[in-house]
Each structure stands twice: as C-alpha cells, then as structure tokens.
Amino acid sequence: MTDAAKPDFPVSEYQTRLERTQRAMHDQGLDALLFTTEAEMRYFTGFRTLFWLSPTRPWFLVVPKTGKPIAVIPEIGAALMRTTWIDDVRSWSSPHEDDDGVSMLADTLRDCTKVGIPMGRESSLRMPLNDLARLHELLPGMEPVDATPLIQSLREVKSVAEVETIAEICAIASRSFANAPRLFHEGQTLKEAFRAFKIDLLREGAEDVPYLVGGADQGGYADVISPPGDKPLRAGDVLMLDTGATLRGYYCDFDRNWAFGHASDAARRAYRTLYEATDAALNIARPGATCRDLYNAMAGVIDPQGKTSGGNVGRYGHGLGMQLTESPSNIHFDMTVMKPGMVMTLEPGMEVEDGKIMVHEENLLITDGAPVLLSERAAPELPIL
C-alpha cells in the first residue's frame, strides 16, 4: 500500500460510524442506505480522490442494515477502494454505452424494500435521472425514504479524530493569517494577494486550498465570492480573505479583515460590532442552545431593532467538517440543538455603508461546557497594515 492510498483514519473510526448508522437504520426500519455523493462515500469508506471532479461516471455506496458497506463503482476506482476497509467492491467498465452501473446497483439492492436516500436540504443526487428511473423499473418494490435527517444528525457530531484534524487545519490557517504583515501590501493586486496567501497556507502545512474567496475596497467590500482581479490595493482599503484550506480531506473555514494605512470610522465600528456579535454567540454556544439561539444572539448585536433577517446572506454560520459547509445553519428557522462534538462556524455580517459589507468568521467546537475556539481569535479591533 502506498502512502497516498493509506486511510486518513484507523479502521475503528469507520467501524464506529457504521455501528452508529446501523443502529439508527434499525430504529427507522430501513433495509439499506444508498449514497451517490463524495462526502458520504468518504465518510463510510475513507475513499478519497479528486476524481469526483469529473462528472462522467456515477458512484454508488450501499450501507446495508447489517454488515459492511458495499461499493458499486466504476472500475477506474476499484484499486483505490480495495485499499480501504471495504471488502465488497463491485465494479464495471465505465463510461458504459447503456448501463452505467444501474443493473449492478439493482442487484445489490434486490432484497431491500425501504431504502434511505438523502432527499432534503443540502443533499444532491449524483446520477442521471434517467438512470434513477431505470433503477425504479428494475426494483418496482423499492420504497425510497428520505435519509437526510438521519445522515445529517450522524455527521453533525464529530469524533475525536475528526475534531483533531479540523483543529490542525485551523491552526495552519491561523498561522498563515498571522503572516499577513509580510504577505500583503499596498500596490499589490488582489489576485497577487490571493496567490501569496495560498502559497503560504501550503507552506504552513495545508494539503490543499480548494476554497479561497475575499474582497477589497475603500472602507469595505461589495461581495465576498467574486474571483480576484488586478486592481491594486490602496490606502483605506479593507481586505478580507476567507479560506477553506484542507488537511486529510477536512476543512477549516474562517476569514480575517485588515485595513491598509488607515481605516474609516464606519469600517472600525462595523468590525467591532461583528466582534461583539461573535462574543454574544460564544457566550451561549452550549449544549441545549439551538442554531436559532446563536443566530438571534448575533442579530441582536448587529441589529438591535430587529429590522433585518440575516442580511443578504441569510445565515450567520454553519456546520463544518469534511465539507466546507455542512448542516446545520445558524439562521432564524433552524432549531438544531447544539451537542458536544459539533464543529460550527460563527459568521455574522453587516453592511458598513454605501453598499459595502463586512463579514467575520470563527470556527469552534461545542463541548460539555464553554466552546473551544479552533481558529485563533481575531483581533478585537480592525488591524491596520
């Protein structure tokens, strides 16, 4: 086995995940779970590859009510899958002219009636709809059941190994953010700032930087998802970078703001408000609090009059793990209860002035007591470079 093929966690990690899942399946009377997406495939098997970036081939994972998961995958992935703890790997030559794994998947599910498939918020189906229709034809007795609540509730609470990995990538990103004074300067283009930060993250130990967004402009920025351009950074600009760097397939997700030369009073006030909003959420982020409670705590600082509902981004943070954003959401309608082991982001945002905005984000672990910050806390006042 090569280094690249070694699992990210010991077999016991995946065994524990499977045991928790099958107990939940038993409680709900499910015969099997069917997954078609990368995160669930990796969660149960440890199978990690960038080949998911290609949309050509479908991939299937069946979790039966007893026994190990069964991989039904293209032959190109069979060798890697066999290096995981999975024993039953069924494969076919793909792309196939008229049967891209559908009949093989149907055979695997032949004795199953109630089959859980994620169907709700934040789920997706990574197979052609025509193939799904064909699967129903081959299995007319199959009863699909929405497995979204089941899988989200399991993945929301992280294991010790998962928390350690997320903490490590958060520490790496924190070190790179601390390097800001030597990475960013006036006259540098935003594109150059992005490139310098990505390189530094890799030097500090990140395996990859699949997500890096941000913005810069006088007193704030207009949006937080645009690609960087060639406009030079100027005195009075506020620069924000938000990174989802990864380690062993797990993400950090937090941002930092800086001003160049000087900062407007409005920018300073907005930064301080967001810092205090984060404090308000940290003060109540305990087991038993809900996502709505966290949202309301932040919103109460940002908008004491209650005139807005999350601004134009809708929420003030989310779950974090093997995906950049995971369930649940810190939003006014999410009643998910905090539990020890959940890893969350706090991400309040607000308008500064003249259409400019500012956002602030931290990563934290819910514990039996006070939360533990995984990201090194931002400075209480807007830093000036």
MARTORFI-316358 format. One line per 8 residues: number of its first residue (from 1); their letters; for each residue x, y, z of N, C-alpha, C. Coordinates in steps of 0.02 Angstrom, whole numbers, plus 50000, padded with zeros to 5 digits. Each point is the difference from the previous one (the first is absolute). Layout:
NUM) a) X Y Z X Y Z X Y Z  ...
//
This chain:
1) mtdaakpd) 50042 49941 50000 49958 50059 50000 50044 50062 50000  49987 50047 49955 50039 50061 49996 49976 50050 50052  50041 50051 50013 49980 50052 50047 49935 50033 49978  49993 50011 49935 49941 50035 49975 49937 49959 50011  50008 49935 50007 49940 49957 50006 49981 49986 50072  50040 50020 50048 49985 49985 50070 49939 50038 50023  49956 49969 50038 49940 50034 50025 50019 50059 50044  49957 50050 50002 50012 50058 50042 49992 49985 50074
9) fpvseyqt) 49960 49947 50016 49987 49982 50069 50006 49924 50008  50009 49976 50061 50002 49928 50010 49932 49968 49986  50001 49934 49989 49939 49964 49983 49947 50009 50054  50021 50005 50063 49952 50007 50055 49956 50062 49991  50027 50052 49970 49961 50061 49987 49940 49984 49955  50013 49964 49946 49946 49984 49953 49952 49948 50028  50026 49955 50041 49957 49950 50032 49950 50035 50047  50025 50048 50037 49956 50037 50046 49947 50039 49962
17) rlertqra) 50019 50031 49945 49951 50036 49960 49946 49953 49975  50021 49942 49976 49952 49951 49974 49954 49975 50055  50026 49986 50059 49959 49976 50055 49947 50051 50020  50019 50063 50004 49952 50053 50017 49946 50005 49946  50021 49994 49938 49952 50006 49944 49952 49941 50000  50025 49940 50009 49955 49942 49997 49952 49997 50059  50020 50027 50057 49952 50006 50056 49943 50046 49981  50018 50056 49968 49948 50047 49979 49957 49970 49946
25) mhdqglda) 50030 49962 49954 49961 49966 49948 49951 49951 50030  50022 49963 50050 49956 49951 50034 49941 50036 50031  50012 50057 50032 49947 50038 50032 49948 50024 49950  50022 50012 49938 49955 50026 49948 49976 49946 49952  50019 49938 50012 49977 49946 49958 50026 50001 49930  50061 50025 49990 50029 50004 49933 50040 49937 49984  49993 49977 49938 50037 49941 49978 50069 50020 49974  50007 50061 49974 50064 50022 49973 49999 50075 49992
33) llftteae) 50060 50028 49994 50009 50070 49981 50036 50000 49933  49981 50046 49956 50032 50007 49935 50029 50071 49995  50065 50004 49986 50033 50065 49993 50033 50004 49931  50000 50061 49973 50030 50012 49934 50050 50057 50001  50013 50029 50059 50042 50059 50004 50066 49987 50037  50048 50043 49987 50068 49990 50024 50006 49999 50075  49967 50046 50034 50008 50006 50073 49977 49936 50035  49943 49974 49981 49975 49940 50032 50042 49939 49983
41) mryftgfr) 50023 49996 49937 50045 49945 49980 50063 50002 50044  50027 50058 50010 50062 50007 50039 49986 49988 50075  49943 50023 50024 49983 49994 50071 49999 49926 50021  49972 49958 49958 49992 49929 50019 50058 49956 49978  50039 50021 49951 50052 49955 49974 50071 50027 50008  50009 50066 50003 50067 50029 49998 50025 50010 49930  49959 49987 49950 50019 50007 49929 50005 50074 49983  50061 50024 49987 50010 50071 49986 50039 50009 49935
49) tlfwlspt) 49971 50035 49953 50032 50011 49935 49971 50064 49969  50041 50033 49959 49977 50058 49962 49961 49981 49938  49993 49935 49988 49967 49978 49939 49925 50018 50000  49974 50018 50058 49931 50023 50003 49989 50064 49959  50054 50036 49984 49993 50060 49960 49975 49984 49929  50009 49939 49979 49974 49980 49934 49927 49979 50007  49954 50028 49961 49930 49982 50005 49981 49939 49958  50048 49969 49967 49985 49948 49951 49971 49938 50031
57) rpwflvvp) 50028 49978 50056 49981 49935 50029 49959 50007 50064  49948 49959 50009 49964 49998 50063 50036 49953 50049  49991 50013 50065 50029 49960 50053 49945 49985 50051  49997 49938 50024 49947 49980 50045 50030 49966 50062  49969 50014 50057 50018 49965 50062 49936 49977 50033  49996 49936 50017 49943 49972 50035 50021 49980 50070  49965 50028 50050 50011 49981 50070 49942 49954 50020  50012 49935 50007 49946 49954 50019 49985 50005 50075
65) ktgkpiav) 49945 49969 50021 49981 50004 50070 50046 49958 50044  50036 49952 49970 50052 49963 50035 50059 49991 49953  50059 49995 50027 50059 49989 49959 50030 50065 49975  50057 49994 49966 50037 50058 49975 49966 50032 49940  50016 50064 49988 49976 50032 49939 50024 49964 49937  49961 50008 49947 50015 49969 49936 50012 50056 49949  50058 50000 49968 50016 50050 49950 49981 49973 49931  49960 50039 49963 49982 49984 49931 50026 50058 49959
73) ipeigaal) 50059 49990 49971 50037 50057 49972 50032 49983 49934  50019 50050 49961 50035 49988 49937 50067 49964 50013  50020 49960 49953 50061 49961 50007 50061 50044 50013  50000 50061 49975 50057 50044 50009 50014 50015 50073  49949 49992 50043 50010 50013 50072 50007 49938 50042  49996 49942 49970 49999 49938 50039 50065 49988 50038  50057 50013 49968 50064 49988 50034 50007 50042 50062  49981 50064 49996 50005 50043 50058 49950 49979 50054
81) mrttwidd) 49939 49983 49980 49950 49979 50049 50022 49938 50038  50036 49956 49967 50021 49938 50033 50056 50012 50051  50029 50060 50001 50048 50016 50052 49966 50025 50064  49935 50012 49997 49962 50020 50059 49980 49938 50040  49958 50009 50049 49979 49944 50042 49942 49962 49969  49975 50023 49941 49943 49968 49967 50023 49936 49965  49961 49947 50008 50015 49935 49969 49963 49989 49935  49938 50023 49997 49956 49987 49943 50002 50059 49952
89) vrswssph) 50039 49993 49948 50008 50052 49949 49975 49972 49933  49945 50026 49976 49971 49977 49937 50010 50055 49948  50028 49982 49943 50018 50051 49952 49981 49980 49929  49998 50050 49957 49985 49989 49930 50043 50049 49958  50007 49986 49937 50038 50043 49955 49956 50061 49983  50025 50058 50019 49961 50062 49992 50044 50054 49968  49972 50041 49955 49930 50006 49980 49976 49939 49960  49937 49983 50010 49970 49944 49964 49946 50026 49953
97) edddgvsm) 49992 49966 49944 49955 50024 49949 49928 50006 50024  49975 49950 50037 49929 50001 50018 49985 49977 50071  50051 49983 50039 49987 49977 50068 50059 50019 50045  49999 50063 50023 50056 50024 50041 49988 49982 50074  50004 49935 50013 49996 49975 50069 49930 49991 50027  49947 50015 49960 49932 49998 50027 49979 49929 50016  50012 49953 49954 49980 49931 50013 50040 49970 50058  50064 50018 50006 50040 49976 50056 49975 50028 50066
105) ladtlrdc) 49980 50063 50000 49972 50031 50060 49933 49967 50017  49960 49987 49950 49935 49967 50012 50010 49931 50031  50049 49963 49976 50014 49934 50028 50021 50007 50074  50038 50051 50015 50023 50011 50069 49942 50015 50047  49949 50035 49974 49943 50020 50040 49941 49953 49993  50010 49943 49968 49944 49956 49980 49956 49980 50060  50029 49987 50057 49962 49975 50057 49979 50056 50048  50007 50062 49979 49984 50056 50043 49934 50032 49980
113) tkvgipmg) 49960 50017 50049 49937 50035 49986 50005 50074 50018  50010 50014 50064 50006 50070 50021 50073 50022 49994  50014 50044 49952 50068 50022 49986 50004 50075 50014  50043 50019 50046 50010 50070 50017 50046 50034 49950  49977 50056 49973 50039 50040 49952 49995 50073 50022  50055 50036 50007 49996 50071 50017 49959 50038 49948  49948 50036 50023 49956 50036 49955 49989 50072 50021  50022 50018 50060 49982 50065 50027 50051 50054 49988
121) resslrmp) 49995 50053 50041 50044 50058 49995 50073 49979 50003  50040 50029 49956 50073 49990 49995 50018 49931 49973  49952 49962 49974 50016 49936 49968 49996 50008 49925  50030 49953 49964 49996 49999 49927 50005 49928 49977  49976 49989 49939 50002 49934 49970 50051 50001 49943  50054 49961 50006 50053 50002 49950 49994 49939 49955  49945 49996 49965 49990 49950 49948 49947 50027 49952  50001 49980 49937 49951 50025 49953 49929 49981 50021
129) lndlarlh) 49953 50046 49992 49931 49986 50018 49972 49942 49959  50023 49994 49938 49979 49943 49960 50021 49934 50031  50059 49999 50030 50024 49939 50033 49960 49987 50064  49981 50053 50035 49958 49990 50059 49933 49970 49981  49972 50025 49945 49936 49972 49976 50009 49926 49982  50057 49984 49968 50013 49930 49982 50007 49957 50062  50032 50026 50053 50007 49964 50063 49931 49983 50029  49953 50048 49997 49932 49988 50025 49966 49946 49958
137) ellpgmep) 50013 49999 49935 49971 49948 49957 50025 49931 50019  50065 49997 50016 50030 49936 50018 49981 49978 50070  49982 50048 50042 49982 49985 50070 49932 50031 50016  49946 49974 49971 49934 50031 50010 49976 49998 50072  50027 49955 50041 49979 49995 50070 50040 50045 50046  50050 50035 49974 50042 50042 50043 49961 50062 50023  50005 50015 50064 49967 50059 50029 50053 50050 50023  50012 50052 49961 50049 50050 50020 49976 50040 50061
145) vdatpliq) 50046 50011 50047 49985 50038 50061 50052 50055 50007  49979 50059 50020 50048 50055 50008 50047 49987 50059  50063 49991 49986 50050 49986 50052 50039 50061 50021  49979 50059 49977 50037 50061 50017 50006 50012 50075  49944 49997 50038 50007 50012 50072 50047 49949 50033  49998 49938 49979 50041 49948 50030 50074 50015 49989  50020 50011 49938 50071 50008 49986 50027 50066 50026  49958 50053 49997 50023 50064 50026 50011 49998 50076
153) slrevksv) 49954 49967 50035 50008 49996 50073 50062 49961 50020  50017 49949 49960 50060 49961 50014 50064 50040 49986  50000 50034 49943 50061 50036 49980 50010 50065 50038  49948 50028 50029 50006 50063 50037 50045 49992 50061  49999 49943 50033 50042 49988 50059 50063 49965 49978  50057 50034 50010 50064 49974 49977 50033 49955 50052  50040 49953 49975 50040 49958 50044 50061 50038 50023  50035 49970 50048 50063 50031 50024 50049 50008 49942
161) aevetiae) 50005 49949 49958 50047 50003 49943 49981 50055 49952  49936 50009 49986 49978 50053 49956 50016 50069 50030  49985 50008 50064 50013 50064 50033 50074 50017 49998  50042 49950 50014 50072 50012 49999 50024 50023 49931  49972 49971 49948 50019 50019 49932 49978 50071 49984  49937 50016 50017 49975 50068 49988 50040 50051 50040  50016 49983 50062 50040 50046 50041 50068 50012 49969  50029 49948 49971 50066 50007 49970 49999 50045 49939
169) icaiasrs) 49949 49993 49956 49998 50043 49942 49981 50071 50020  49960 50008 50053 49986 50068 50025 50064 50033 50026  50042 49962 50034 50063 50027 50025 50045 50021 49942  50001 49960 49948 50041 50017 49940 49975 50066 49970  49935 50006 49990 49973 50062 49971 50011 50059 50047  49996 49989 50065 50012 50055 50048 50071 50026 49993  50048 49954 49990 50069 50022 49991 50008 50042 49937  49967 49979 49947 50005 50039 49938 49967 50068 50006
177) fanaprlf) 49942 50003 50033 49969 50065 50011 50046 50045 50042  50036 49971 50048 50046 50040 50040 50058 50026 49959  50013 49970 49943 50055 50022 49956 49979 50058 49955  49941 50027 50010 49973 50053 49956 50048 50059 49990  50034 50025 50053 50043 50058 49989 50055 49990 49948  50023 49938 49991 50052 49989 49950 49971 49973 49934  49936 49985 49998 49970 49973 49939 49965 50053 49958  49971 50051 50033 49958 50048 49964 50027 50071 50007
185) hegqtlke) 49992 50039 49948 50026 50069 50001 49964 50042 49949  50002 50065 50010 49971 50047 49951 50035 49992 49933  49962 50008 49947 50028 49993 49933 49996 49929 49973  49991 49952 50044 49991 49930 49980 49929 49991 49973  49992 49962 49947 49933 49987 49975 49965 49948 50045  49934 50000 49997 49963 49951 50040 50018 49929 49976  50009 49992 49936 50020 49935 49973 50067 49978 50029  50046 50046 50007 50066 49984 50029 49993 49984 50074
193) afrafkid) 49955 50035 50035 49990 49986 50071 49972 49929 50009  49951 49982 49958 49973 49932 50003 50055 49948 49990  50042 50012 49948 50052 49952 49984 50050 49994 50058  50020 50056 50029 50047 49999 50056 49972 49962 50059  49936 50009 50013 49969 49967 50057 49994 49925 49989  49981 49980 49939 49996 49928 49985 50068 49966 50008  50052 50032 49975 50067 49972 50005 50019 49993 50074  49984 50051 50040 50018 49997 50071 49962 49945 50036
201) llregaed) 49937 49991 49984 49961 49946 50030 50032 49932 49986  50022 49990 49939 50033 49937 49983 50067 49993 50037  50037 50054 50005 50063 49998 50037 49990 49985 50074  49944 50024 50027 49986 49988 50071 49976 49929 50014  49981 49964 49947 49981 49930 50010 49933 49979 49973  49962 50045 49969 49937 49980 49970 50014 49953 49941  49957 49950 49991 50008 49956 49942 49973 50031 49937  49948 50041 50007 49970 50032 49941 49963 50062 50023
209) vpylvgga) 49986 50044 49952 49961 50061 50013 49945 50004 49947  49950 49956 50005 49948 49998 49949 49953 50060 50003  50001 50037 50056 49953 50056 50007 50038 50060 50029  50000 50054 49961 50026 50063 50024 49962 50056 49965  49964 50039 50039 49963 50056 49972 50016 50061 50043  49976 50057 49977 50011 50061 50038 49983 50061 49959  50021 50057 50024 49988 50063 49966 50040 50055 50030  50004 50056 49965 50036 50058 50026 49974 50063 49965
217) dqggyadv) 49988 50052 50040 49980 50065 49972 50002 50050 50057  49987 50063 49983 50003 50053 50048 49945 49991 50054  50021 49990 50062 49954 49996 50056 49960 49937 50005  50010 49952 49956 49962 49938 50000 50002 49969 49931  49958 49951 49987 50000 49966 49936 49928 49986 49980  49989 49994 49934 49932 49994 49975 49973 49929 50004  50043 49950 49994 49978 49931 50005 50059 49958 50023  49986 49936 50015 50051 49958 50030 50013 49936 49960
225) isppgdkp) 49975 49996 49938 50009 49939 49962 50030 50010 49930  50014 50063 49981 50026 50012 49933 50072 49976 49994  50021 49979 49940 50071 49985 49988 50041 50064 50008  50063 49995 50021 50041 50060 50009 50019 50031 49933  50007 50066 50001 50019 50036 49939 50069 50031 50006  50015 50045 49954 50066 50031 49995 50003 50071 50027  49949 50021 50036 50000 50067 50030 50048 50002 50059  50047 50048 50001 50048 50003 50055 49966 50019 50067
233) lragdvlm) 50025 49972 50054 49977 50018 50067 50025 50071 50017  49955 50040 50030 50016 50070 50014 49991 50016 50074  50029 50054 50023 49989 50024 50068 49925 50012 50009  49973 49977 50056 49929 50007 50013 49960 49939 49980  50030 49955 49961 49965 49938 49981 49995 49954 50061  49944 49965 50004 49993 49944 50047 50004 49936 49959  50047 49958 50018 50010 49935 49968 49972 49945 50044  49961 49956 49969 49975 49941 50035 50018 49938 49960
241) ldtgatlr) 50027 49950 50034 50012 49935 49970 49966 49946 50042  49966 49954 49967 49962 49947 50032 50024 49934 49970  50030 49957 50040 50029 49939 49972 49968 49936 50025  49994 49953 49955 49983 49932 50016 50057 49956 49979  50055 50003 50037 50057 49956 49988 49985 49932 50030  50034 49948 49975 49983 49932 50021 50061 49962 50025  49986 49951 50042 50049 49952 50025 49965 49933 50007  50027 49949 49968 49969 49933 50001 49926 50003 49983
249) gyycdfdr) 49983 50046 49954 49932 50004 49976 49952 50039 50044  50025 50033 50053 49958 50039 50044 50017 50074 49994  49949 50043 50008 50006 50071 49988 50007 50041 50064  50034 50057 49993 49987 50057 50044 49956 50047 49959  49971 50049 50032 49961 50050 49964 49993 50062 50042  50047 50046 49993 49993 50063 50036 50037 50055 49961  49985 50062 50018 50028 50057 49963 50035 50049 50047  50034 50047 49970 50030 50055 50036 49996 50064 49958
257) nwafghas) 49996 50057 50035 49997 50066 49968 50060 50042 50022  50025 50040 49953 50053 50048 50014 49987 50064 49961  50024 50056 50026 49998 50063 49963 50071 50020 49983  50008 50035 49945 50067 50023 49979 50008 50074 50015  50052 50016 50039 50016 50070 50015 49955 50031 50053  49936 50000 49988 49952 50029 50047 49932 49968 49985  49954 50008 50047 49932 49972 49992 49949 50054 50016  49945 49999 49964 49946 50047 50013 49967 49984 50066
265) daarrayr) 49968 50051 50029 49964 49989 50063 49946 49947 49991  49966 50001 49943 49946 49951 49987 50028 49929 49998  50057 49992 49968 50030 49933 49996 50021 49976 50069  50028 50044 50040 50020 49981 50068 49940 49980 50042  49945 50038 49994 49940 49985 50038 49970 49933 49979  49998 49989 49934 49973 49936 49976 50041 49942 50025  50065 50006 49996 50044 49946 50023 49987 49985 50073  49996 50053 50041 49990 49991 50072 49931 49969 50014
273) tlyeatda) 49950 50021 49961 49933 49972 50009 49999 49925 49986  50034 49980 49947 50002 49929 49982 50039 49960 50052  50052 50029 50028 50038 49967 50053 49955 49989 50060  49961 50051 50019 49956 49995 50058 49942 49952 49985  49977 49997 49938 49947 49952 49981 50026 49929 50008  50063 49989 49980 50030 49934 50008 50006 49982 50074  50019 50049 50041 50003 49989 50073 49932 49979 50027  49947 50032 49976 49933 49985 50025 49982 49928 49985
281) alniarpg) 50018 49975 49941 49986 49930 49984 50045 49953 50039  50064 50017 50009 50045 49958 50039 49975 49993 50072  49969 50052 50026 49977 49998 50069 49942 49951 50011  49965 49982 49947 49943 49954 50008 50009 49935 49962  50056 49991 49967 50011 49939 49960 50014 49942 50046  49948 49972 50028 50004 49945 50048 49951 49946 49979  50009 49939 50022 49950 49948 49987 49931 50022 50022  49951 49990 49958 49932 50021 50015 49979 50063 49963
289) atcrdlyn) 50049 50044 49984 49984 50058 49959 49986 49978 49929  49959 50037 49965 49984 49983 49930 50037 50046 49952  50000 49981 49937 50028 50043 49948 49963 50067 49999  49935 49998 50010 49962 50062 50002 50023 50044 50058  50017 49970 50057 50025 50039 50056 50066 50035 49981  50044 49964 49967 50064 50030 49979 49987 50057 49952  49956 49988 49952 49983 50052 49951 49972 50062 50035  49952 49989 50045 49969 50057 50034 50049 50039 50042
297) amagvidp) 50047 49965 50031 50051 50034 50041 50041 50047 49957  50021 49977 49941 50040 50042 49955 49957 50055 49970  49940 49983 49978 49956 50050 49970 49982 50055 50049  49995 49982 50064 49983 50050 50051 50053 50053 50009  50062 49982 49986 50055 50049 50004 50003 50041 49936  49993 49966 49944 50007 50034 49935 49941 50046 49987  49941 49977 50017 49939 50038 49985 49952 49996 50060  50013 50041 50052 49959 49996 50060 49926 50013 49988
305) qgktsggn) 49984 50036 49946 49930 50015 49985 49965 49943 49964  50038 49949 49979 49970 49943 49966 49971 50016 49933  50032 50044 49963 49973 50021 49935 50022 49954 49943  50053 49961 50011 50024 49957 49946 49993 49927 50021  50009 49955 49953 49996 49928 50014 50059 49965 49968  50059 50013 50028 50060 49965 49976 50036 50035 49944  49977 50062 49982 50032 50034 49945 49989 49962 49935  50041 50015 49950 49990 49968 49935 50030 49931 49996
313) vgryghgl) 50034 49976 50052 50028 49932 49998 49955 49950 50036  49953 50024 50038 49949 49956 50029 50018 49966 50065  50064 49986 50013 50017 49964 50061 50065 50028 50028  50015 49982 50063 50059 50024 50035 50044 49941 50021  50013 49954 49953 50045 49945 50015 49966 49933 49988  50038 49946 50012 49978 49934 49978 50045 49946 50030  49982 49937 49986 50043 49945 50019 50062 49996 49955  50050 49963 50024 50064 49996 49965 50030 49931 50009
321) gmqltesp) 50033 49975 49948 50032 49934 50005 50032 49979 49936  49979 49942 49973 50029 49977 49937 49972 50038 49940  49950 50043 50013 49978 50048 49950 50008 50070 50028  50011 50047 49955 50011 50070 50021 49941 50026 50040  49940 49986 49977 49941 50017 50039 49958 49937 50008  49979 49987 50060 49959 49942 50016 49940 50023 50041  49952 49956 50007 49944 50012 50045 50027 50002 50072  49970 50042 50043 49942 50043 49991 50020 50071 49982
329) snihfdmt) 49950 50045 49997 50011 50071 49986 49980 50044 50059  50040 50049 50014 49980 50050 50050 49953 50050 49966  49937 49986 50005 49948 50040 49966 49937 49997 50042  49955 50046 49989 49943 50008 50045 49953 49941 50001  50001 49956 49949 49953 49945 50000 50031 49932 50016  50065 49998 50013 50033 49935 50013 50001 49987 50076  49963 49948 50019 49993 49984 50071 50048 49944 50022  50051 49985 49960 50049 49949 50019 50031 50018 50067
337) vmkpgmvm) 50004 49951 50044 50026 50010 50068 50075 49985 50001  50038 50044 50031 50072 49989 50007 50014 49939 50043  50048 49960 49977 50021 49941 50038 50076 49999 50004  50028 49972 50053 50073 49994 50004 50027 49962 49939  50053 50026 49971 50029 49968 49941 49981 50034 49935  49953 50046 50002 49983 50036 49939 50052 50054 49987  50020 50007 49937 50047 50053 49979 49960 50050 49959  50001 50062 50022 49958 50052 49970 50043 50060 49980
345) tlepgmev) 49973 50039 49953 50028 50065 49987 49951 50053 50025  50027 50056 50023 49960 50060 50014 50021 50051 49948  49951 50024 49961 50017 50042 49943 49951 50058 49992  50001 50047 50047 49956 50058 49992 50026 50047 49945  49955 50035 49969 50018 50048 49949 49952 50059 50003  50022 50057 49973 49958 50060 50001 50023 50049 49947  49955 50046 49985 50018 50054 49954 50038 50053 50037  50054 50025 49969 50040 50053 50030 49970 50067 49982
353) edgkimvh) 50001 50016 49936 49968 50060 49972 50008 49998 49925  49957 50037 49965 50004 50007 49927 50004 49933 49964  49962 49951 50024 49999 49935 49966 50059 49956 50016  50046 50022 50042 50056 49959 50020 49981 49957 50060  50029 49941 50005 49985 49954 50054 50064 49980 50036  49991 49965 50056 50056 49970 50036 49974 49935 50032  50040 49949 49998 49983 49936 50032 50057 49979 50046  49982 49959 50048 50050 49977 50050 49983 49928 50016
361) eenllitd) 50051 49956 50003 49985 49929 50010 50052 49967 50045  49975 49957 50044 50041 49960 50044 49975 49928 49997  50044 49952 50018 49982 49929 50004 50005 49978 50073  49951 49960 50022 50000 49980 50070 49972 49930 50008  50018 49969 50056 49978 49934 50019 49952 50006 50059  49941 49970 49994 49953 49997 50055 50023 49946 50049  50004 50016 50063 50021 49952 50051 49946 49995 50054  50015 49964 50054 49953 49995 50056 49994 50066 50037
369) gapvllse) 50050 50044 49992 49998 50065 50032 50007 50055 49949  50047 50046 50012 50012 50055 49954 50028 49973 49934  49983 50031 49944 50027 49977 49936 50075 50012 49996  50033 49961 49958 50072 50007 49989 50011 50030 49931  50033 50056 49997 50016 50030 49935 50054 49958 49965  49986 49980 49939 50050 49963 49960 50041 50048 49957  49971 50055 49980 50037 50054 49966 50027 50047 50054  50060 50025 49989 50028 50049 50047 49959 50063 49994
377) raapelpi) 49974 50025 50056 49952 50055 49998 50029 50061 49966  49959 50032 49960 50020 50062 49967 50012 50055 50051  50038 50050 49979 50012 50058 50044 49934 50035 50013  49992 50030 50060 49938 50034 50017 49988 50064 49960  50052 50030 49973 49993 50061 49960 50029 49986 49931  49975 50035 49949 50020 49990 49931 50075 50011 49993  50039 49949 49980 50072 50008 49993 50018 50045 49941  50051 50040 50008 50024 50044 49948 50068 49975 49974
385) l) 50005 49991 49935 50063 49977 49970 50036 50060 49969
//
